[in-house]
């Protein structure tokens, strides 16, 4: 990585996208490709070239490998890419997403050797009926074996991802998923309300009226139960979908939600850097062609101004339970008129959706339940 250079932001993140999956889950609407050994080897070579093209970036404070399935890479792939990205100064955090069925001791050893400090496992459910609905092929014992393997290889920061409000899922089944999760005692638990992404199989079934989807009242019940249950078992609810043991919040994600700068490598990866936001084209073929020509193929390229950054800082900052310090935000973006936001927040407080404490505005549990609507309204101000 490059030496640290002058930057207007406090932190800098690096995101690496691994778009390969052996199987597409029913809920997934992300861009992905089927893996082959040669394709994975070539992809790592191209990722290194992609990083080399961005020769004006500061060194990273955090690195996040997401997907897709990053642990579909071989140990050699992991070592080659990781050693290239590794720097002398210690990172605040290096996270890698994994799928339970792709974990092996040699891969974990390779991740440990390059400095990975945090592993997040996509579990989604321990219930066979729910896993079938989500298109997950793993068995629960695969999750337990992978989890034990990760622990045995010295990782002390593990996350588990779960999904609730799945069609036909009962509250009792969801409580069982949470109980199994906390029995494992991971440092981090993410609980996502199922959404129906545009090109996912479940979305197509929804459009064809072939799903008995959960209604809004039941989604609220899932959410409020999850909040109380995990808090009762020692987890802090620090963002709408995220819980952690004290001191184990995702540093990379927090900095992203705070609108710090980051750079994304690989097809479909987004970046926010040097007052611009852009996304790499979601096509392995077209992305590869751009890298080979030393002209990255990007779209949704636009300049950022203080107004846009304030809006995004509020929308994403309000997803966090710590809320947004309005004084700090105004100091960071002095050209923006905050009066319209003050009036908006006063209305939210009157409705019991937000509360203000020492210049910090944060949503109540009721407010969290309608955070998407609140975000949309902020953009209309």
N, C-alpha and C positions, 0 to 999 in steps of 0.2 A: 504494500500500500504506500501511498505518497506521504511525504513529511507533512506535518500539520502546518497549514497556512492560515493567514488571517481570514476570519469569517465573522459575519454579523450575528451568528447564532451561537448558543452556548454548547450545543451538542451536534454531532453529525452521525447519522446512521447509514448503514449499508444493508440493502436488501438483495438477496440472490434468489431468483425464482427457478425452481426445478419443475418443469411442466409435465413430467412423465408420471403416468399412473398405469398399473397393470389392469385396472378395472375402474370404470366410471360409476360412482355411487349415484343413487337415484335422485338425491337432493342437490348434486353438484352442478353448478352452471359455469364453473371456471374453465378457461382454456387449458387443454391438456393433450398430450401425445402418448402413444403406446411406446414402451421402451424396447430397445434392442441393445446388445452389448456395444456394437459399433456406434449406434446413435448416441449412447451415453458418453462414450469416450470422446467422440467428436464434439459433443455439446460442451464438455469441460474445456476442451481446447478453445472453443469459440467464446466461452464465458471469460476466459483469461484475456483473450483479445478484446472483448467488450470492455473489461476493466482497464486494459492498457490504453484504450481510446479516450477514456475519461482521466486524462493525466493532470487535471487541475483541481482534483478533489482533495480535501483535507483527509488526514487519517481518521479512521472510524473510532467512535466511542462505543458503538454497539454494532453487531452484525446479526442478521437474521436470515436463515435459509428457510424458505417456505415453498409451498407447492400447490398442487402436485404432491410428490412424495420424494423429499430430499434423500431419505434413506434407501431409495431404490438404487442410488449410486453404489458402486463397488468400493471396497476399502481403498483400492488404489486411486479411484476417482476422488474420494473424499480427501485423501492425503495430498494429491496433486493440487486440487483446488484450494484446500485449506492452507497448505504451506505457502502457496502464492499470496494468499490474503493475509496471512499471519503477520503481525508487526511486533516490534520489540516491546513497546509500551503495553501494559496490561489493559485489556478491554474492560469496560464496565459490565459487559454481558455479551455472550455469543450463544444465540438460540438456534435450535434446529428442530423442525417439525418431523415427526416420524409416523409411520403406520406400523402397528404391532407386528404384522406378519413379515416385515422386511428387516427386523432387528436381528443382528448376529453379534457374537462377542468380538469378532474381528472388526466389524464396522464401528462398534462402540469404542474399541481401543483406538481406532483411527481418529474418531471424533475427539476422544480425550487428548490424544497427542497433539492435535492442532489447536487445542485450547477451548473447545466448546464447553460452556458452563451450564447450559440449560437445555432440557429436552422436553418437547411437548408432544404427547401421544394422542393421535386422533382415535378416540374410542367410540364416541357418539352414544353407545348404549351397551348394557350387559344383557339386555333382554332379547331373546331370540326372535320374538314376534316383531319388536321394534327394529332390530337389526335388519330383518328381512324387508320391512317397509322402506328402510333407508338404503337398501342395496349393499349393506355391509356383509362381506363374506367371512370375516374372521369369527372365531369362536371365543367365548369368554376366557377359556384356558390359555389361548394365545396371548391375550392381553396380560394375564397374570404372569405368564412366563416371560414376556417381554419386559414388564415392569420390574420383576425380580432381577432380570439380566442387567437392566440399566442401573439399578441400585448396586448390584454386585461389582459393576465396573467403575464405581466411585462417583457417580453423579448424585449430587445432593440437592438438585433443584429440578424437580420433575413436574410437568403439567399434564392434566388430563382434560380433553375436550368432550363435552356431552351435548346432546340436542334434546329439547323438550317440545311439547305440543305437537308431536308427530300424530298423524291420523290414526285413530283408534287407540292411542296410548292413554292409559288411565293414570290418575293421580297416584294410585298405589304402586303402579309399575315405575313411575318416575321417582317416588320416594325410595324404592328398592335400588334403583340406579345410583342415587345419591348415597345411600347407605354403603353400597359396595365400594363406591369411589372413596369415601372418607375412611373406610377400613384399610385401604391401601396407604392412606396418609400422604398423598402428594402435596407438594408445596403450593401448587396452583391448580385451580379448577375453573374452567370456562364452561358456562352453560348458555347455549344459544337457542333462542326461540326459532323454530324451523321457519325458513322463508322459502318461497317458491320462485327460484331463479328462472330467468327467461327461457333458457334452453335445456333445463333439467327435465328428467323423466317425470318427476312428481308434478312439475308445473304443467306439463302436457296432460297428465291425468286430471289435474285440477280443472283445466280448461274444458276437458271432455266430461266433466261432472262425474268422474269415476272415483273420487276420494271423499270420504267423510271427514273434512278438515275440522280442526278445533275452532270454536268460535272465540270472539274477543274476550268474553267473560271467563272462559276456561283458560285462555292464555294468561290472563291476569292472575288467576288462581295458581297456575304453575309458577309464575314469576314471584309472587309474594311468598309462596311456600318455600321456594328455593332460597330467597333472601333470608328468611328466618331460620331455616334448617341449617344452612352453612354457617351463618353467624353463631348459632347455638353450639356449633362444633369447632369454633375457634378460627374460622376463616373471615377475613375482612372483605367486605363488598366494596372494592375500590373503583369499579367501572361497571356499567350496566350488565355486561355479560361475564365479568371477571371477578373471581374471588382468590384470595391468597392467604397463606400464613403470614404473620407479621414480617415485613422486610423482604418479601418474595414477589412483589409486583413485577410485571414485565417492564423493564426499563426502556427497552426499544420502543414498545408500543406507547408508553406514556409520552416519550419525546415526540413521537409521530403525532399523537393527539394534541400535543402542545404546539404544533406547527413548527417544530424545528426542522432543519434541512435533512434530507436523506437522498441517496442515489439508489436506483434500482437497476439490476442487471438481469438480462434474459428476456424472452418474449413475454409481453403483457405486464411487465414490471413497470411501476410508476415511479416518478422522481419528483422531488421538490428541491431545487438547487439554483442558486444565483438568481433569485427572484423570478424563476420560471417553474412551471409545472408541466410535465409531459409524460407520455406513456409509450413504452416500446410496443411495436405492432404485435398483436396476438397471433402470430404465425411463425412457426419455427423456420419455415422455408424463407419467408421474406425477411425475418430478423437476421437469419444467417447470411443472406445475400448482402444486407446492409453492413454487417460486421466485416465481411470479406472485402467489401469495397471501401471500408473505413468511413462509411456514411450511414450511421445508424438510422433505421426506419422507425420513425416515431409519428404519433398523432396526438390530438388534443393538446397541442402545444400552445400555451398562452402565458403572458406576463402576469406576474402577481403584483397587486398593489396593497397598501395597508388596509383598505376597506375589505378586500377579499380575505386577507389573513385574519382580520378581526372577526369576521363572520364565521370563518372556519374554526378559529380558536374558541369561540363561544359554543358553536354547535357540538364540537368534539369534546371541549372542556367540560360542558355540562353533562356529558355522559359519565364523567368521573365523579365519585362521591365527594372528593375534596372540593369540587366546584371550580370556579374561576375567580381569581383575585382581580377585580375590576381596576383597582389602582395600578397594579403591576401591568395589566394589559394596556391601560391608557398610557402609561409611561413608555411602553414598548412601541406603541403606535400613536404618537402624539397628534398626527394630522386628522385623526378620525373624531367626529362629533359623537360622543357617547350618550348624549341626552336622550335620544330616541330609544336606546337600549334600557336606560334607567326607567323610563316610563313603561316599557314593555315588561320589565322585571317586577315593577310595582304591581302590575295587573296579575302576573303569575302568583305573586305572594298573596294577593287578595283572594285568589282562587285556591290557595293551599297547594300550589304546584311547585313553589320555590320558597327558599328562605335566605335572608341576607344576614351574615355575621361578619363584622369587622372587614367590610369591603369585599367579602367573598360571597358570591351568589352560587347557590347550589340547588339542585332539584330535590324535592321530597320523593318518597317512594311513589306517590301518586303521579308526580311529575315525570319520573323515570318511565312510567307506563305509557306516557304520551310524548316521549322525547322526540320521536320523528316528526310529529306535528309541530312541536315547539321549534325544532330546527327549521322546518319549512317556513314557519312564521317569521323567524329571524331573517331569513333571506328576503322576505317581502317588506321589511321595514324600510 
